[in-house]
Amino acid sequence: MTSLREQDAPVGTDTARRVARYAGFRPEVQGLRFVAVLLVVVYHVFLDRVSGGVDIFLLISAFFLTLSFVRKLEAGLPLALGRYWLHVFKRLLPLAVLTILGTLLLAWWFFPEARIDRVRTEALASVLYVENWALALAEVDYYAADDSTASPFQHFWSLSVQGQVFLLWPLVFGAAWLVCRRGRWRPVPVLAVAFGLIFAASLAWSVHATATNQAFAYFDTRARLWEFALGSLLALAVPYLHPPRAVRVVLGWAGMASMVSVGMLVDVQGAFPGWIALWPLLSAAAVIVAGQSGSPLGLDRVLASRPLVRLGDASYALYLVHWPLLITYLVLRDRPVAGPRSGAAIIVVSLVLAVLATKLVERPFQRWAWPERDKRRLAVSVAVSLALVVVPVLAWQQADARREERLAQEAARNSPGAAVLEPGFEFRGDPDAPTLPLASALGDEWVGLPEPCSGEFAPEQEVLEQYCRQTPALSDPSRTVAVVGNSHMEQFMGALIPVAEEHGWQLVAVLQPGCAFAVRPEGDACHAGNDAAIEYVERLAPDAVMTTSTYAARMDGSAEALVGGFPELVERLTGQGIDVVGFRDNPRFDFNPYECAQRHGQDADRCRVPVEQVLAPVNPADALADRAGFTSLDLTDLICPEGLCRPVVGNAYVFFDPHHLTWTYARTMAPAVEARLPGPLLAATSP
């Protein structure tokens, strides 16, 4: 029996025997790879659920990667990490680049213009293998019910995680090589300890992150490393596992049945990638341990069959092409999910394209000998692949940016927005000017103040540090105004900023996502943040606090009500001499007015909503109108003029998503907002 630590380096047949343990093609695992990807495709197309197939795909990737490096370590061959990294991306990028470019063409032809900027950004993130972080930081919900609104590059999240692991894992093998060289340890035990530690740490983090912020955890590489580590541990262990033939047969079929059923039996929404992902992974591990049973009843007779092995070769391409085809179809048909016939057609077309792409693109590039002659050529091939996406996308973005800059100079004349509602307004702009903002500029439509809070405006509460912003500090402001709340109050700042500049206000904003400003009870998700915000405002003692007073439910006017705890907030602040201005919430829709107007036309009836469907007949905050120091501000007549919520007013889009105003339109409301603000806020102060 080989000891954990050996004094003499193995030579000759002993080395060959250890290398042979990890050598050999495993056709049944290649067939399993296809089954895993097919599960992903079927569940995406028909069930709109998570199958666990992606997790199995990641495990298998680590399994093969580990076998390759262990053979090198056992044989004493150089790891050549730089060459490995270049080689692996030279192999992965051609199909990825082809898919990305094809998807960009589909988006350009068929997608609403409002989605193009996001598509381009995610194309860059995908080719650079950071799409998972782009989705996580954008707070994308992987389980969103309507796939037609999903990014056609969303599936690149797992390939990005895989690419990051392909960069990280060789470092683990390199560290193991150093340990073995200095301490004369055998590679397999050292690697088992290393991957065991990664498995434990990552799984613990995954369980914690899934429980506290599942949407982010789903895309978090750290929460996925344990899946790769399990694949590596499995690769290290398999050569030492020799179950009897009958056990192999049972393991194979039981593992397959468990693997296929997990997505149907378990509602994984909100649970992945936590401990529940062990189910599909251990099921796949059982199939791999079963291996080649030698029995005519064994699952390996199916998985190792020539058709499944060939489809396993095409599994990477199948995963790449199925999702953009599905999303494009849903966009064209304006449907949330595919039907049985259309779904079957999408799967068949995806399979055909995958086989063709593997045969005509992937295989020729794999056999291409020129880049393999030295690392410089490999680097050139990788750089060219990246440039094929990066250069045209950046050029496209720059062209749109120049167009946006040119149109912005004429915006006041050509897109007057709410100004057209003023009595006696006469349009003097270009009647053929495009409606603003352009779809390529939607990313700039979130309102924001330019600086983090500092000096006397810096919050003492740590929880507020990332949410506090201010205008440049004024030496002698006429008023100090605090804007507090969530994104709906943030959007109204688009109308307040011009007023603040005109009257010399010092603006400070504390805007916490999803938390309207009010006195919230303990246990409420917004309690800690709002409690800190109240303390901050009381210490700052501004002349006025501006916040939203009501909450409007989507497409249910009868549900509009005062924000819970808002009357208590008004009483507390006005009792300390701080005026409160309560902005009535804007309507919330169950569709995107911007995209609706682009798809069906600005005057389409389906893009217009009577205001009584989305807001209460009377502003609920009017009930507080008699309280001294409180002003209720209702801008509904500007947002939905003449009782009709339209996507465009004055050649400016009102909304850029289902419930947020564009900055372009909000700033045109500034004169009307100024006229409705309490007089003391606008009165000049003594110098």
C-alpha positions, 0 to 999 in steps of 0.5 A: 500500500502506498503511504501518504508521504513517500521518500523516494520518487516513483520511477518506471512501471510504478509511474506508468501504473499511476498515470494509467489509472487516470488515462483512457477515454470515458465514452459513457461520461461523454454521453452523460454530458449530452444528457445533462445539456439535453436536460437543460434545453428541455427544461428551458423550452418546455418547463421553464425550470431549472433541471440541474443539468448545468450543475452536472455539466460543470461537474463533468468539466472539472472531472475531465480537467482534473484527469488531464492534470493528474496524469501530468503530475503523476508522470512528472511532466511540466504543467505549462500553465500559460500554454494550457490557458491559451490552448483551452480558450483557443478551443472554446472561443471559436464556437462562442464567438460564432454564437455571440455574433449570430445572436447580435445579428438576431438582436439587430434584426428582431429585438426591440431597440430598447434591448439592444444596448443591454444585448451589446453589453452582455455580448462583451461580458460573455466573450470576456467570460464575466457574464455571470457577474454582469447578471449578478450586479444587474440583479437579474432574476434567473427565475423570471416568469417571462423568458421573452424579456430575458437576455439572449446571452443569459446562458453564458453565465455558466460558461463564464463561471466555467472559464473562470474556473479554467483559469483558477484550477490550474493554479491549484494544480501548480500549488500541488506541484510545488507542495509535492516537489518540496515535501515529496508528497504524492499528488493525489492526496495533496489534491484531495485535501486542496479540493476538499477544502474548496468544496467545504468552504464554497458549499458553506458560502453557497448555502449562506448566500442562497439563504440571504440573497439567492438571486445574486448567489445563483450567478456567484462564482464563489457559490459554484466552486464546490460543484467543480471541486466535487467533480475534481474529487470524483476524478481523484477517487474513481480509479480506486472505486471498483463496485461489483457489476451488479452494483454498477448496473444499479448505480447507473440506472438509479443515478440517471432516474434521480438526475432526470427527476430532480427538476420535476420533483423539487421546486428549486426556485430559491434553493439553487445553488445551495445544498439542494444542488447535491441531488443532481450532482450526486446522481451524476456521480453515481452514473460516473462511478458505475462507469463501464459495467460490462453488462448488457443491462448497464446504463453505459451501453446507452451512454457509450453508444456511438450516437450519444457519444457524438451528441456528447461531442456536440453538447457544448454547441447545443448549449450555446445555440438553444437559448438565443434561438428560444429567446428570439422566437419568444420575442418574435411571437411576443410570448412568455413561453414556447408551446409544444410544437414550437418548442419541439421545433426549437430543440430539433433546429438546435440539435441540427445547428449544434452538430453542424457547428461542431463539425464545421467550426469546432473540429477544424479549429481543434485540428488547426496546427498553426497556433499550437506551434508556439505560445505566441501563435496561440495568443494571437488566435485567442486575441483575434477571437476576442477582437471579432466581438469586442471591436465591432461592439465597441464601434457600434456603441461609439457610433450610437454615443456620437448620435446621442450627443448630437441629438442631446444638443437639440433635445430642448427644442425637438423633445420638449416633453411635459412643456407641451402641456403648458397653456399656449405652447407652440412646437418649434422643433423638427417634426421628424426628430427621433423620440428621446431617449434613444434605446441605446441611451437607456442605461443613462436614464437613471437619475443620480447625484454626482458625489458620495456624501462627505464632510458634514453630509457624510452619514455616521451610520455604516448602512447608509454609506453606499446609498448617500449622494450629494451635489457639490458642497455649496459654501452658502446654500439657500436651502438644504434639501434631503431626498430620501426613499427608493428608486421612485423618489430617485426618478423625481430628482430628475425634476428637482435637480434643475430647481435646486440649481436655479435656487441654490439648494444643497441636495443630499440623497439617501436612496435605498433600493426597494425601501420607501421612506417611513417608520417601519416596524422591527422585523421589516426588511427596510427597518434598519435602513429606514431607522438609520435614514431617520437618524441621519435626517434628524442630525442633518436637520435639512430645511425639507425632506422630499420622499414618496408618500404613496405606493401604487400597485401594478395595474390596480388603481384601487390598491394605491395607498399611503406608504406604511408608517408614512403618517408617523414619519411626517409627524416625527419630522414636522415636529422637529421643524423639518418640512416634508414634501410627499410625492405621489407615486407614479403608475406601475404597469405590467408591461414596458411602455417604451418597448410597447411603443417601439413594437406597436407604435406610440399611438397604439391602444395597447400601449395606453392605460387610463389612469384610473386603472393604475392610480386611486381616484384621489391621492391617498396622501391628501388625507395628511394635507392639514398637517402643518409642515407637510405638502402633498405633491401630485404630478399625475397630470404631467405623467398621465395627461388628460387621464391617459398614461401614454408612452410618449409626451412631447416627443419624449418617452415618459417611461423607460421600464414598467415603472420608472420615468426617464430622466429625459422626461422628468427634467421637462417637468421641472418648471411645473414642479417648481410652481407647485413646491411650497413658497418658503423653499423657493424664497430667496435668503439673505446673503 
